[in-house]
Amino acid sequence: MTVQIRHYSADQLPDIRQTILDVHAEVRHRDFGLTSDFYSVERFDERLTAYASRPGWTAACGWEDGTPAGFCFGMPLAPETRWWSAMTTPLPENVTKETGNRTVALNEIVVRKPWRGQGVAWQLHEAWLSQRSEQRVTLLVNPAAGDGAVQAVYEAWGYRKIGEQQPFPDSPRFAAMLRPVRLAS
């Protein structure tokens, strides 16, 4: 299945904020039963606002006949980023040194149930990355999600686990993953 993908910058967030919040609530709460405070719409909206306030934030949203299928978004890691500070085991400086254009963080990728298992997440991911100029992309995944199936999908997409981190006191302990923005053909 192919969806129409539209790209958004931070100044366009007001146009898609409610869609992102609604899809988040539907997928995280209803589909996956993630109802802790960390996954609340209010906390998610706070994180969305914080991410979008950083230079270079962009989003990609997939649409089918005017209906949102899913979204992904992220931003580049600035030289003063705290992204790597939550690692449970510190990484070497050659991994964590950021320049503002070395690494982009994929903060969220969410696909609604009718579009799951049809390649829509991959389409969103690759479309979003096609607009990025950074060398590498990092993401965090809950290794328990789907009994490990979600992490396995990222591994199939070329990511490798480089450690674990817990960025918020009430967040899960995530697997930190990394891959080049452009995969070798």
C-alpha positions in Angstrom: 0.0 0.0 0.0 1.2 3.5 -0.8 0.1 6.6 1.0 0.6 10.2 0.1 3.3 11.6 2.2 3.5 15.3 3.1 6.5 17.0 4.8 6.1 19.6 7.5 8.5 22.0 9.2 8.1 23.4 12.7 6.3 26.5 11.5 3.6 24.2 10.1 3.1 22.2 13.3 -0.1 24.1 14.2 -1.6 22.6 11.0 -0.9 19.0 12.1 -0.6 19.1 15.9 -4.1 17.8 16.6 -3.8 15.0 14.0 -0.5 13.9 15.5 -2.0 14.0 19.0 -5.1 12.1 17.9 -3.1 9.4 16.2 -0.8 9.1 19.2 -3.7 8.6 21.5 -5.4 6.1 19.3 -2.3 4.0 18.7 -0.5 4.3 22.1 -3.6 4.2 24.3 -6.3 2.2 22.5 -4.2 -0.2 20.4 -1.3 -0.8 22.7 -2.8 0.0 26.1 0.1 2.4 27.1 -1.7 4.5 29.6 1.0 5.5 32.1 1.6 9.2 32.7 4.7 9.0 30.3 2.4 8.1 27.4 -0.4 10.6 28.3 -1.4 13.0 25.5 -0.4 15.9 27.7 3.1 14.6 28.2 3.4 13.6 24.6 2.4 17.1 23.6 5.0 18.6 25.9 7.7 16.4 24.2 6.3 17.3 20.7 6.5 21.0 21.6 10.1 20.7 23.0 11.3 18.7 19.9 9.6 21.1 17.4 11.2 24.1 19.2 14.7 22.8 18.1 16.2 23.9 14.8 15.7 21.5 12.0 12.6 19.7 13.3 10.6 18.1 10.5 7.7 15.7 10.2 6.3 13.4 7.6 2.6 12.4 7.6 1.1 9.7 5.5 -2.5 10.2 4.2 -4.9 8.1 2.3 -7.9 9.8 0.8 -7.6 12.6 3.4 -7.3 10.2 6.3 -4.1 10.2 8.4 -2.4 6.8 8.2 0.6 7.8 10.4 3.4 10.1 11.1 7.1 10.4 12.0 9.2 13.3 13.2 12.5 14.3 14.6 15.3 16.8 14.7 19.1 17.0 14.5 21.2 16.6 17.6 22.8 19.9 18.5 26.4 20.1 19.8 25.1 20.6 23.3 22.6 17.8 23.1 21.7 15.7 26.2 20.5 12.8 24.0 23.4 10.6 24.8 23.6 11.6 28.6 20.8 9.1 29.5 22.8 6.1 28.3 23.0 3.4 31.1 26.5 2.7 30.0 28.4 5.7 28.6 29.4 5.5 25.0 32.8 6.7 23.6 33.1 10.3 22.6 33.6 9.3 18.9 29.9 8.0 19.1 28.4 10.9 21.1 30.2 14.0 19.7 27.6 16.0 17.9 28.0 18.9 15.5 24.4 19.9 14.7 24.5 18.1 11.4 26.0 14.7 12.2 23.0 12.9 13.7 19.2 13.2 13.3 17.0 11.7 16.0 13.8 10.0 14.9 11.7 10.9 17.9 8.4 9.1 16.9 7.0 6.9 14.2 3.4 5.9 14.6 1.1 4.1 12.1 -2.6 3.5 12.6 -3.9 -0.1 12.7 -5.5 -0.2 9.2 -2.1 0.7 7.7 0.1 -1.5 9.8 1.9 -4.5 8.2 1.6 -2.9 4.7 5.0 -1.0 4.5 3.6 2.3 5.5 6.0 2.8 8.4 8.9 2.1 6.0 7.5 4.6 3.5 7.2 7.3 6.2 10.6 6.5 7.5 12.4 6.6 4.2 10.4 9.7 2.9 11.4 11.5 6.1 15.0 10.5 5.8 15.1 11.5 2.1 14.7 15.1 3.3 17.6 14.9 5.9 21.2 15.9 5.3 22.7 14.3 8.4 25.1 11.4 8.3 23.3 9.1 10.6 19.9 8.6 12.4 19.3 7.4 15.9 16.1 6.3 17.6 14.9 4.7 20.9 12.7 1.7 21.0 11.1 -0.1 23.9 12.6 -3.6 23.5 9.5 -5.1 25.0 7.3 -3.6 22.3 5.6 -6.4 20.4 7.7 -8.9 22.4 10.8 -7.6 20.6 9.2 -7.5 17.1 9.4 -3.7 16.8 13.1 -3.7 17.6 13.5 -6.5 15.0 11.8 -4.3 12.4 14.3 -1.5 13.0 17.2 -4.0 12.8 15.8 -5.2 9.4 15.8 -1.5 8.4 19.6 -1.4 9.1 19.7 -0.1 12.6 21.9 -1.6 15.2 21.6 -1.4 19.0 24.4 0.6 20.6 23.2 0.6 24.2 20.3 1.4 26.4 19.0 4.6 27.9 16.2 5.9 30.1 15.7 9.6 29.1 12.9 10.3 31.7 12.5 8.9 35.2 9.1 7.4 34.3 10.0 6.3 30.8 10.8 2.7 29.8 14.4 1.7 29.4 14.9 2.0 25.7 17.3 0.3 23.2 19.3 3.1 21.6 19.8 2.3 17.9 21.8 3.9 15.1 22.2 3.6 11.3 23.4 5.7 8.4 20.8 8.1 7.0 21.5 6.7 3.5 22.0 2.9 3.3 24.6 1.6 0.9 23.0 0.0 -2.2 
